[in-house]
């Protein structure tokens, strides 16, 4: 088995406390990629379009959250 981050060959046994990664560093790199939205899970297009109310609703910006739209 190979580490998903650095591709180093690793032992997948229970003695490898970082599995499926080779080290704490690779595990944290992977976590950072998820947190930074570097990975995406594909979704099937369901062909739905926003209703007229959703399409014309103004963008709401909360204090401290500039340029972020609140989704209900």
N, C-alpha and C positions, 0 to 999 in steps of 0.2 A: 504494500500500500504506500501511496505517496502523500506527503503533506499538501493540502489544497492551496496553501499560500506560496511555499517556496519550492515545491515539487521534490523535496528530499525524500529518499526512501526511508520509511519508518516502520517500527514494530507496532502492530495494531493490538497487541496483547494488553491485559489489564495493568501490567507494570508501567505502561506509558501513561502517565497522569494527564498529558495534554492531548491525547488522541481525540480527534483525528489529525491533530497538528503535531509538529515535531517539538515545539517549544512554546513557552509563555509568550514570547515575542510574536510568533506567527499567529497565535490565537488572538492576541490583541490587535494585530494588523487586520485580521478578518473582522473582528468586532467593529473596529473603526470604519471599515469599508461599509458595513451594514448601517452604522450610525450616520455616516455621511451620505446615505442613500446611493451608494455606488453599485449596489446590487438591486435588481428589480425582478419581481415575480410577474410574469406575463399573465394578463387577464384576457379572457375571451371577450371580443366585442359583441355586446348583446343587442346592438342596433338601436339602443334607446337614445332619444334626443331630449335635451332639457325642455321642460314645459315653458310656456310663455312667461310665467311668474319667475321662474329660476333664471331665464335668459335676461330679463330686464331688471333683476334685483341689483341695487347698487352695491359696490364693494364696500365692506365695512372694515375699518382699520381701528384696532384697539391701541391705546397708549402703549408704547414700547414694542409694538409689533408692526412696524412699518412695512408696507407692501405685502402683507399676508391677508388673504381672504378667509373669513370665517365661514366654515361650511356647516350647515345645519343638518 
